[in-house]
Amino acid sequence: MSVFIIITLIVLVFIIIYQIGKASEYAVVLRGEEKVKSQANAVIAILLLLLFPLGVWGIWECNEIFKDRMLPVAACKTGENYDSMFMMTTAVTGVVFFLTQFLLFWFCYKYQASNKRSAFFFAHSNKLELIWTTIPAIAMAILVAIGLRNWYDVTSVAPAEATVVEVVGKQFNWIVRYPGKDNELGKRDFRKIDDANNVLGLDWTDPHNSDDIVSQNGELHVVVGKPVKLLIGSRDVIHDVGLPHFRMKMDAVPGITTTLWFIPSITTDSMKQITKNPDFVYEIACDQLCGKGHYSMRGTVIVETQAQHDKWLASQQSYYSQNNPSAAPAAGENAKPKTDSVKAVTMK
């Protein structure tokens, strides 16, 4: 019964709308088609003229509402350059947008249809074509050049003193590897990957792997004011290391190592004070849809002083020692792979 009533109501609504339309047509005939059309054009033109300032006011109000939810200041020099480029692009495109939209709404009002004026047929103008093609082309070329310069800064060769850290994505978390006291990362072999004992497939026969530190909780520790170079890879599908607070991102591609480098300029503790948020953390986001668990693929960046970083490193155990307890070194010593231990790990 209820379905029949709903269908009946829908039919009645359509009938009412149809009748209103027919009544409007009769009204136009009675009042005169040209007069009604002229009045309608005038009303629409005035409404359009009022719509522009209302739209501008709406844009301003939205900015005021959401500006506190925007990202805080960039936490590295490269990020500051990107913010500067963004503001320049916004200024250029903003001026063009407001100018063209204002002219659009004004022309709708100024040049509405009228019996007193006929349309002017404008065929072609080489001068006008040259102006509105050349000026945008030059502006776009400048913006693209600035973008390429900033992109080159991110992907260029890192300083020799940069700390090298490896970041590997897998469904659905980040794995971070730090070099030990030898300051060099050991070799990896994807055929040796074992989620229980060797998540990165480290080659235990390479002595450089003996003191490497592996973090599977997605924490990236970096030192403020010191360049850090990220070696980025993936164990399975395409991921993306997104560093929104540093204004950078780079794809993590299976079988290919990508890189980026930056110099953190604000510690995590300082950013907590800047944002007035005691729970603030720098985020590593996966900016590439990588599967059903993509939403949970989140890591953190901890920017700390050199003393804090050294203290944290001293508290970490090498990944080799974790998987070979019998080979764990005494405090302050580097672990060196033992032949028997290597064989044992290989057989697992």
Phi, psi and omega in degrees: 000316181297323179296319179298319180296317180297316179298318179299317179297318179298316179298318179297321178299316179296322179295318179297315179300319180297317181294322177298319178298317179295320179297323178296320179297317179297322180296321178297318180296317182291320184273341182105122187297318182294320180294316180296317180297319180296317179295318179297319178298319181295316180297314180297320180297318179294318179298320178296321179295325177283334184293327183297306178298328176295321178294318178297317177299320178297319178298317180297315181296319178299319178298319180294324182289318189259358184295330179286345180263000180282166179298145176289187180303151180296142186262017174203163182297321178299318178297322177297322178295321179292321176298319178297317179296320180297316181294322178295315179298317179297320180296313182296307182292329178295315178299315180297318181299308183294323179295310183293321180291321177299313179297322180300309182290323179294318179295324178299325179279313186293320187246039176294158184303136181207144177289344182275353185220139177250154181293142179262125181273115182247108188281304187193150176212112179299322181297314179295318178301318181295320182293309186279359171262318185289312183299309177299324180296317179294316180299316180294322179298320179295314180296320179294320179298318178296319178296318179295323178297315179293322178295321178297322179299322182287319187262001180288176180293129181288155176302151183300330183274005182294141174281129182263125179230138179260133177237120183238130178263144172211155180292112001225072175199171179255140175246128183242132180237132179247144174288151178276210183294337178283353177059032180215133179280140179280175183284153176238153177217115185300337180287346181262005181294131178215114185299337181277320189233346186205077188293338181253356182070043179291140179274105185293344178283348177272116183299339179291342178279349188294333183241010178292143181252129181243126177247122181259005180264009175076018179267127176248111179265125179226159183259133180295136178079002181241130181296141178230133179251128180259126170263114192249133179210181180219148178268342187221280182250181179285124172245187178207122178281104179258124179241078188300325182286345177253000177062039182223158174201153179206136180294143172253108189248131178301131176082357181230137176261119175254161184222156165204158179218155180201169178240105179301138184243348182226123179291162177299319180297319179293322180292330175298323179287320180297315182275351184056036180234105182294345181258012183297140172219144170288140187249144165252112181252147172273110184267022178226124180301116191237010179139184186293339179261016183306321183300334185265359184276084186226131176238181180227150174249128178249110178265121187223171177285167180299319180297317178295321181293317179299320179296319179295316179300319181296335181273354183268147176257140180297150182295327178297316180295326178297325182265354178223075184306326182291341181260004181298132183280164173290164183304131177085002180249151176275141176282140176238130183303135174260145185303315183297320182293319179300316179298320182296317180293320182297326183281345183288000000 
